[in-house]
């Protein structure tokens, strides 16, 4: 139900914009959901990178503050993660997650590789 895209390979300092489309989700559910981007680097646990609450408050992991921006487009049922000034440590599979009450939706993951 969640389709993530936008990953790829970039050099350090570059930018990527990830997208996650919630196909089939009704508008009220999308608007009332918490949106999250997680990532999992090789050999590491999955970690929360950015979150966007239903009241549009955003929070970021310290390592990405000032570089990443989470946003959403309700009409398109899509949540984004703009990633600037990418660093090799940002290399990971990125997953989108949407929480609505007790419901929890996950995308399939999109690979981001940053070379030095």
Order of alpha helices (4+ residues) and beta strands (2+ residues): beta-beta-beta-alpha-beta-beta-beta-beta-beta-beta-beta-beta
